[in-house]
């Protein structure tokens, strides 16, 4: 019997985006004793019956002797190295399908789907109830304004990859949103500035599964190109995703979310392929996440209109 290992590397969003291709591999290979290795975020695959018991973190005791040495094939999918991906022809979900299932037919792919147990669902429901009691609005938004590359520079947020909102843009947007909605901040607690009196910060112990459950239980998601948008899609939570340097067709779900992009020249950053060219592309894209007050007001109006359409 063949025994394939699929090694999913990278951030948590990539793990979620790989779920449809993994489920497809399971369906197409009933006689393959296959396994999944995930350096981090392996818990995101828990509760999915087809995937949970096949998934191993890289620090699992005996992994080398009992799993890896028995493999007949190791697949290490890297979507960023696919020409169809970096030419903006396919999405991250489709790129994983090409790499894992060796196909260009993506018509049978499902959408990413996370599953939760009763304890997680109850905890998230209680959290949302507490937030509603504190902020006294009917609808609740989870907002993730800063991406993985964000760093704190005194009172400002700097993201050289231009995936994050600036601190000023974030505060301006939340000041408007809080009038109508409850707001939960999703991100590193150090980025929730002292000036942010609009959003509720959850405990540092909240892990990614808990965050996904909270997004599932909320009414709407607002974020940037980071893991939160993948969680929102995987829980069928409507949302708006604000894009800077990256391309929605690659990294998001433009057929599902409302996408907001600043007009201007955008250059693809060949991350994981060419180091210097990546740094140079980041310089070209440097202002793509900068929004002035008029643009923030327009963004707010679009979010409100979308919520009124999608959330009843």
N, C-alpha and C positions, 0 to 999 in steps of 0.2 A: 504494500500500500504506500502510495506517495505521501509525503509529509511536508507541506509547505509552511514556511514562516513568512509572515508579512510584517515588516518592520516600519512602523509609522513614526517618523521623526518630526520635530518641530513643535510649534505652539499648539495650544488647546483648540483653537479654531480649526486647525488642520485635522485634528483627530475627529472632530465632529463632522467636518466636510468629507472625511473618508468613509463614514458609516454606510452610505448607500452602496458604494463599491464593495465594501466588506460583506454586506448582506447579499449582494449579487454573487460574489465569489462563493459564498456558502451555498446558494441555490444552484449554481452551475457545477459545483464540484462535490457531489454527495459522498464520494468515496475517498476524499482527501482528508487525511487526519491533520488538518491545518491549525496553525496557531497565530496569534497576534502578539507582537512585542511593541510596547510603548514606553519610551524612556521616562515620560511623565504623563500625567492626566489619564492613566489607564482606568481610573474610576469612572470616567465619563461613559465607558462602555458597560458599566454595571447595569443590571436589570433588563438588558436586552437579551432575550433567551438564546438567540443564535450566536451571540458574541461573548457574553460574560465569562463562560467557563473556558473559552479559548484564549483569553487575554491575560498577559503577564507583564508586570513591571520588570524593568531590567535588573532590579535588585532582588528578585525572587530567588530564594535559596535553592540550589540544585538546577538552576535554569540551564547552565552550560551542559552538564552531564546528562540531564534527563530530557531536555527539549532540543537544544540547538544541535547537539551531536547526532541526533536522530533525524535531522531534516534532510530531505532530498532536494530542496530548493529554498532559497531565501530571496524574497522580493523586497526591494527597498525603493518604493515609489518616491519620486521627486518631481512634482508637477512643475516647479519653476524651471526645469530644464527641458520642458516640452515646447517645441516651436509653436504649436497651436495655442499653447497657453500664453507665452510671452508676446504673441502677436494678437492677443485679445480676440481669439476665435472661440475659446471654450472657457468654462468656469473651473474653479478649483474642484468641485464635485465631479465634473466630467473628466478632468485631468487624472484624478485618482482612478476613475474607471478605466481609462486608457492604460494606465501603468499597471494596475492590478489585474484587470480582466482582459487585457490585450485586445481591445475593441474600440471602434469609432462609432458604434451604435449605442447611443445613450438613451434610447426611447424607453427602455425597461427599467431605468433607474428610479428609485423612490427619492423622496426628499429626506434630508437628515432628520432623525427622530431620536430624542432622548426619552428615557422612561424613568419613573420614580417609584419608590415604595410608599406605603401609607404614612410612615413616620415623616418622610421628607415632604410629602404633600401637606400633611397637617402642620408641620413647622412653618412652611411657607405661607399657608393660609392664615395662621396666627400672626405671623410677621406683618402681612398686608393689613390685617384687621387692626393691629396696633398702630400702623402708620396712618390709616384712615382716622383713627380716633385722635391722633395727635394733630393732623393737618386739616381734617374736617372737609375733605373734598370727596366727590363721588368716584372719581377715576384716578388711578395711580400709574405713574410713569417711572420706569427705571431708566436712568440716564448714565451712559458711559462716555464721558467727554474726552478721555485721554487714552491713547493707545499704548502698546507695550514699550515703544521707544521714548516715551515721555520722561523727562527729568526735571527736577525742581531747581530753578535758578533764582534764589531769593524769593520774591513774591510772584514770579512768573513761571509758566510751564514752557519748556523748550522741547520740541520734538524735531530732530534734524531730518527725520524721514517724512515729516509733514503729514502725519496721520491724525494728529490731535488738535483739538481746539486750543486757542490761547486761553489763559486764565480770564482775561477781560471778556472775551466772547462767551465763554462758559457762564460767567456770572451774569452777563447781560441777558442771555437766553433763559437761565433759570429764574431770574427776577421776573420775567414775563410769564413763564410757565406756572409759577407758584400761585398766581392769581386764580388759575382755573383747576390745577391738578395737584395731587400729592406727588412728591418727588423723592425718589430713593437714589442716592449716589452709589454708583458701582465703579470701584477702582481702588487704587492704593490709597489708604487713609491719609498719607502725607500730602496728597494732591487736593484734598478737600480743605481749601484755604480758610483762614480765620474769617475772611469776608463772606464766606458762603454760609448765610443764615437761612437758606431756602431749602436745602435738601437734608434728608435724614441719613446719617451714617450708621451702618450696621456694624456689629462687633467684628474685630479682626479675625475671629475664629471662623467666620463664614467662608466655607470652601467653595470650589467651583460647582460642585453638585448642588449645594444649597442655593448658590446664585442662580443656577439654571431653574431650580424649582421656584424661586421668587419671581423670575421673569415669566415663567409659566403661569403664575398666579396673578400677575399684574395685568393691567389693561393694555399697556403700550410700552414700546421701547424706543428710546432715542439714543443714538450712539455714533461712533466712528468705526473705521475699519479695524475691529478688534474682536475678541472672542464673544462679546455680548451679542453681536448681531447674529452669529452662528447659533447661539443658544436661543435667541428669539425665533429664528427660522425653525429650529428643531423642536420648538414648543408651540408653533403656529401662533405666535404673538405678533400682532401687527406693529409696524414701526417705521421710523425714518432713520436713514443712515447718511451721515454727512461725510463726503469724500474729499480728501486732499490729493495726495500724490498717487494713490493707487487707482485701479480701473474697476468699476463696479462689475463688469461682465466677468472679470477674473475672480474677484474675492468676495462678491456678495450675491444677492438674489434679486436683481432688478425687476423680475417678473412678480415679485412678492412685496418688497419694500418700496416706500417712497425714497428716491435717491435725490440728494441735494449736492451739487458740485459747483464750485466757483469757476467761472469761465476763465480760460487762459491756456497758455502752452503747458502741456503735460508730457513729461518724458518718462518712459518705462525705466524703472530701477532694476537692473539685472542681478538682484540679490541671489546668492548661492552660485553665481556663475562668474561674475567679473567684479572684483572688489573696487578698483579705481573708478570704473564706469558707474558703479552704484553710487559712490560718493559724489561724482560729478552730476548725475541725474538728480540727486537730492538737492543740489544747489539750484538747478533749474526750477525744481518744484517747491522751492523754499517758501513761497508766499501763498501757496494754494490752500492753506488752512487758515489764512488770515481773513476775517470777515469784519466789515465795518458795521456801524450801528444800523444803517439802512438795510444791509444784508441780513443782519440778525433779526430785524423786524419782519422782513419778508420770510425768513426761515420760520419764525414763530407762527406767522399766519398760515403757512403751508402745513405745519404740524397740526395746528388746530383744525384746519379743514380736513386733513386726512383722518384725524381722530374721530371727527363727526361722521365721516363716511364709514370707517371701519369698526368703531366701537359703539355698541348699543347698550 
